[in-house]
């Protein structure tokens, strides 16, 4: 199992509670490295996959600056989504983050200790959960979005601004954002949200794995157009189906179906 993260499997539904202090890190984890080892699962953490050779059945990945590869008989892609940073001056400053992983949330918790105002760039269902966690700590959230947003019932400490951010201001880190109208809003933490979030499939760009509108195309068995490559979760979409945001239960149900299908494939029943 190759993962860009450093942590074993955890429950992402609990991350907002972790951000607000309502859950501890130990409450998030579902498995452990020891559990993986006991199940004969080799957990390769902090590895960034940058390519796949489907002809040679190789996955290429990096650990720090070291390049490695692994052979496969069957490949399962469940790379999820990754927030894309907009092309705005200052977007790479310290204090601009996305909340895609536990590492991101750990970083956000540190920033919140010294931040009274948090600016959101964009809005989606995930942003709504995060806003609730932050405003519950008596922090101000200013959500800047170009789209019309239906405000949630609980709007205390939450302000929507229908505009566009043109600059992120600061020397060593974020100090403020600038709107297209020229207004400047002070903030030491800026959180970026996609609407909608996009599948993390950049590493597939030079492969013959079929994509549709950025998602991996799969059939009802969660198999791609290649018989030994499967995909599930937020990065995959059944060919011909309507696009939808998958929740935790959707992804869990798909993973159970996928396990059954791969078990049959390995047994030679559906190869």
Backbone torsions as a table, in degrees:
resi	resn	phi	psi	omega
1	UNK	NA	119.1	-176.7
2	UNK	-105.7	123.7	-176.9
3	UNK	-135.2	140.7	176.4
4	UNK	-74.1	-25.6	179.9
5	UNK	-77.6	164.6	-180.0
6	UNK	-99.2	-4.0	-173.9
7	UNK	-108.8	146.6	170.9
8	UNK	-63.5	176.5	-175.3
9	UNK	-54.8	136.2	178.3
10	UNK	-139.8	163.2	-176.5
11	UNK	-88.0	105.9	-176.8
12	UNK	-67.7	-20.9	178.7
13	UNK	-63.7	-22.9	-176.7
14	UNK	-91.9	-2.0	-176.9
15	UNK	-63.2	-40.5	175.9
16	UNK	-59.9	-39.2	177.4
17	UNK	-65.4	-35.9	176.2
18	UNK	-64.5	-39.2	-179.9
19	UNK	-65.4	-38.0	-178.1
20	UNK	-82.1	-9.1	-177.5
21	UNK	92.0	2.5	-179.5
22	UNK	-81.1	-10.2	177.4
23	UNK	-140.2	144.0	176.8
24	UNK	-92.2	162.5	-177.8
25	UNK	-58.3	-37.8	-178.8
26	UNK	-64.8	-23.3	179.1
27	UNK	-74.5	-16.2	-175.7
28	UNK	-82.4	-33.6	-167.8
29	UNK	-74.0	136.4	177.9
30	UNK	-98.3	-40.7	179.8
31	UNK	-125.7	-174.2	178.2
32	UNK	-145.0	164.8	177.8
33	UNK	-61.4	-36.6	178.2
34	UNK	-65.1	-38.4	178.4
35	UNK	-64.3	-42.2	177.8
36	UNK	-57.9	-46.6	-178.0
37	UNK	-62.1	-38.1	-179.5
38	UNK	-68.4	-21.4	179.0
39	UNK	-99.9	13.5	179.4
40	UNK	63.1	35.2	176.9
41	UNK	-107.2	122.4	176.8
42	UNK	-90.5	116.0	-175.6
43	UNK	-98.3	108.0	178.3
44	UNK	-98.7	97.8	-176.0
45	UNK	-92.5	162.8	179.4
46	UNK	53.3	41.5	175.9
47	UNK	-115.9	123.8	178.6
48	UNK	-98.9	114.8	178.7
49	UNK	-74.1	129.5	-179.6
50	UNK	-120.2	-4.2	178.7
51	UNK	-175.0	159.9	177.2
52	UNK	-137.0	133.8	173.1
53	UNK	-107.5	98.8	-175.5
54	UNK	-71.3	-23.4	177.7
55	UNK	-70.7	-44.1	-179.8
56	UNK	-91.6	-4.6	-179.1
57	UNK	56.9	57.3	-179.6
58	UNK	-128.9	140.7	172.1
59	UNK	-110.1	129.6	-179.5
60	UNK	-105.7	134.5	-179.1
61	UNK	-149.9	163.8	-179.2
62	UNK	-120.3	142.8	171.8
63	UNK	-125.2	109.1	-167.5
64	UNK	58.5	-119.1	179.0
65	UNK	-104.3	4.1	-178.1
66	UNK	-89.5	128.4	178.6
67	UNK	-94.1	134.6	-178.3
68	UNK	-135.4	171.6	173.9
69	UNK	-149.7	161.7	179.1
70	UNK	-140.6	139.1	176.4
71	UNK	-84.2	155.3	175.9
72	UNK	-142.1	151.2	168.2
73	UNK	-94.9	-44.4	173.4
74	UNK	-126.4	142.3	-178.8
75	UNK	-122.7	131.7	176.1
76	UNK	-117.0	124.1	179.8
77	UNK	-107.8	116.7	176.2
78	UNK	-136.9	62.2	-171.3
79	UNK	-84.8	-4.0	175.1
80	UNK	66.6	-152.0	179.2
81	UNK	-117.7	157.8	177.0
82	UNK	-138.2	129.5	-179.3
83	UNK	-67.4	131.3	178.9
84	UNK	-91.9	129.3	178.4
85	UNK	-77.8	130.3	-179.9
86	UNK	-70.3	159.5	-179.6
87	UNK	-84.4	82.9	-178.4
88	UNK	-126.9	134.9	175.1
89	UNK	-54.0	129.7	178.8
90	UNK	90.2	3.9	-174.4
91	UNK	-64.1	-22.6	-178.5
92	UNK	-96.3	13.2	178.8
93	UNK	-70.5	155.3	173.6
94	UNK	-61.4	129.2	-178.4
95	UNK	106.6	-5.6	171.4
96	UNK	-100.6	119.6	-175.3
97	UNK	-135.4	164.9	167.9
98	UNK	-120.8	157.5	-175.2
99	UNK	-116.0	70.1	-178.7
100	UNK	-100.6	-16.6	-171.2
101	UNK	-146.8	169.3	177.0
102	UNK	-61.9	-37.7	177.4
103	UNK	-59.2	-40.4	177.8
104	UNK	-63.0	-42.2	-179.2
105	UNK	-67.7	-35.4	177.0
106	UNK	-63.9	-40.0	177.5
107	UNK	-65.7	-42.5	-179.2
108	UNK	-62.5	-39.0	179.8
109	UNK	-59.8	-38.4	179.0
110	UNK	-66.1	-43.1	-180.0
111	UNK	-64.9	-36.3	-176.8
112	UNK	-64.6	-23.8	179.7
113	UNK	-61.3	-30.6	-176.7
114	UNK	-118.4	13.5	-178.2
115	UNK	-114.8	126.2	174.7
116	UNK	-95.7	-27.4	179.9
117	UNK	-125.5	129.9	178.6
118	UNK	-118.0	131.5	177.7
119	UNK	-102.9	131.9	173.6
120	UNK	-101.1	134.1	170.4
121	UNK	-104.3	104.7	-177.1
122	UNK	98.4	170.2	-177.2
123	UNK	-153.7	135.4	175.2
124	UNK	-156.3	178.9	-178.7
125	UNK	-56.5	-35.8	178.7
126	UNK	-65.4	-40.8	178.4
127	UNK	-61.1	-36.5	179.8
128	UNK	-63.4	-41.2	178.3
129	UNK	-65.9	-40.5	-179.1
130	UNK	-67.4	-40.1	179.3
131	UNK	-60.5	-41.8	179.0
132	UNK	-61.5	-40.4	-179.9
133	UNK	-67.0	-38.0	-177.0
134	UNK	-77.2	-45.1	-179.2
135	UNK	-66.5	-24.2	176.2
136	UNK	-66.1	-15.8	175.9
137	UNK	-97.0	16.6	179.6
138	UNK	64.1	30.1	173.6
139	UNK	-97.8	149.9	178.2
140	UNK	-89.3	133.6	175.3
141	UNK	-117.3	125.6	175.0
142	UNK	-114.8	111.1	-176.1
143	UNK	-98.3	113.6	179.8
144	UNK	-97.8	119.3	-178.7
145	UNK	-144.7	142.1	177.7
146	UNK	-82.1	-14.2	-178.9
147	UNK	-93.5	154.4	175.1
148	UNK	-73.9	130.8	-174.7
149	UNK	-122.0	134.8	173.3
150	UNK	-84.0	113.6	-174.7
151	UNK	-66.6	139.7	175.3
152	UNK	-66.7	164.3	-178.3
153	UNK	-60.4	-42.5	-178.9
154	UNK	-88.7	103.9	-176.7
155	UNK	-118.1	8.3	177.6
156	UNK	-62.6	130.7	-178.4
157	UNK	70.8	11.1	-180.0
158	UNK	-123.6	124.6	179.4
159	UNK	-125.9	131.9	175.1
160	UNK	-97.3	135.1	179.2
161	UNK	-123.8	113.6	-179.1
162	UNK	-84.0	91.3	-176.4
163	UNK	-162.2	-165.1	-179.9
164	UNK	-136.9	136.2	177.3
165	UNK	-82.6	128.2	-178.6
166	UNK	-109.1	-13.3	-178.5
167	UNK	-161.8	145.4	172.9
168	UNK	-113.7	120.0	-167.8
169	UNK	-102.5	142.0	176.2
170	UNK	156.9	157.0	178.4
171	UNK	-91.4	-82.9	-179.7
172	UNK	-77.5	-20.9	179.3
173	UNK	-159.6	-177.7	-177.9
174	UNK	-66.7	133.6	174.5
175	UNK	-123.0	-25.0	-178.1
176	UNK	-168.3	166.0	170.4
177	UNK	-119.0	153.2	178.2
178	UNK	-117.2	130.5	178.9
179	UNK	-90.9	162.8	-177.4
180	UNK	-62.1	-25.0	177.9
181	UNK	-78.0	-6.4	-180.0
182	UNK	100.0	-10.2	-179.5
183	UNK	-68.5	141.0	179.8
184	UNK	-115.3	131.8	-179.8
185	UNK	-119.0	122.6	179.6
186	UNK	-72.3	136.5	177.6
187	UNK	-168.4	143.3	176.5
188	UNK	-106.7	-0.1	177.1
189	UNK	-138.4	125.6	177.5
190	UNK	-122.8	124.8	-178.6
191	UNK	-112.4	128.3	-177.0
192	UNK	-99.7	131.8	176.3
193	UNK	-125.7	137.7	172.9
194	UNK	-87.5	151.5	173.0
195	UNK	-140.6	99.0	-2.4
196	UNK	-85.0	167.0	174.7
197	UNK	-66.6	150.9	-173.4
198	UNK	-110.4	141.2	178.5
199	UNK	-57.8	140.3	179.5
200	UNK	-88.4	86.2	-174.5
201	UNK	-131.6	22.0	-179.0
202	UNK	-58.1	-31.2	-177.4
203	UNK	-71.2	-6.0	179.9
204	UNK	-98.2	1.8	-170.1
205	UNK	-62.3	-26.9	-179.3
206	UNK	-106.1	20.7	-179.9
207	UNK	-107.6	173.2	176.5
208	UNK	-99.5	18.4	174.7
209	UNK	-75.4	126.9	-173.4
210	UNK	-73.0	133.7	176.8
211	UNK	-120.7	153.6	174.8
212	UNK	-140.3	117.4	-177.9
213	UNK	51.6	40.5	175.5
214	UNK	86.6	-7.0	-179.3
215	UNK	-106.9	155.4	178.6
216	UNK	-76.6	127.2	179.0
217	UNK	-80.6	129.3	176.9
218	UNK	-132.9	162.0	174.7
219	UNK	-94.6	-169.3	-177.1
220	UNK	-64.7	-20.6	178.0
221	UNK	-90.5	2.2	-178.8
222	UNK	71.2	23.3	176.1
223	UNK	-94.1	139.7	176.4
224	UNK	-79.1	-168.9	176.8
225	UNK	-71.7	-7.0	173.9
226	UNK	-105.4	130.4	-168.8
227	UNK	-66.3	-21.6	-178.5
228	UNK	-107.1	15.1	179.5
229	UNK	-124.3	124.6	179.5
230	UNK	-118.8	163.3	176.5
231	UNK	-153.2	150.4	177.9
232	UNK	-154.8	174.7	178.8
233	UNK	80.9	-159.0	-172.4
234	UNK	-66.1	-19.9	-178.9
235	UNK	-83.7	-10.6	-173.3
236	UNK	-117.9	154.4	177.1
237	UNK	-144.7	133.4	176.7
238	UNK	-66.0	129.0	-174.6
239	UNK	-57.0	129.0	178.4
240	UNK	89.1	-8.6	-178.9
241	UNK	-86.2	160.1	178.6
242	UNK	-71.9	145.9	177.8
243	UNK	-69.3	137.1	177.6
244	UNK	-152.1	153.9	176.4
245	UNK	-82.0	120.7	-178.5
246	UNK	-85.2	133.9	175.8
247	UNK	-93.2	-176.4	-177.2
248	UNK	-58.9	-44.8	-177.9
249	UNK	-65.6	-37.5	176.4
250	UNK	-59.0	-48.7	-178.4
251	UNK	-64.7	-39.3	179.6
252	UNK	-64.5	-44.9	179.6
253	UNK	-63.2	-39.1	177.6
254	UNK	-64.0	-40.2	-178.2
255	UNK	-64.9	-35.9	177.3
256	UNK	-66.1	-45.0	177.1
257	UNK	-61.4	-40.9	-178.7
258	UNK	-63.6	-42.8	179.5
259	UNK	-59.2	-42.3	178.4
260	UNK	-63.9	-43.6	-177.3
261	UNK	-66.7	-40.0	178.9
262	UNK	-69.1	-37.4	176.9
263	UNK	-57.9	-42.1	177.8
264	UNK	-66.9	-41.3	-179.0
265	UNK	-63.2	-43.5	179.2
266	UNK	-64.2	-34.3	178.1
267	UNK	-77.5	-0.7	176.6
268	UNK	83.3	11.8	-177.2
269	UNK	-86.5	-16.6	-174.3
270	UNK	-147.9	46.7	-177.6
271	UNK	-101.2	NA	NA
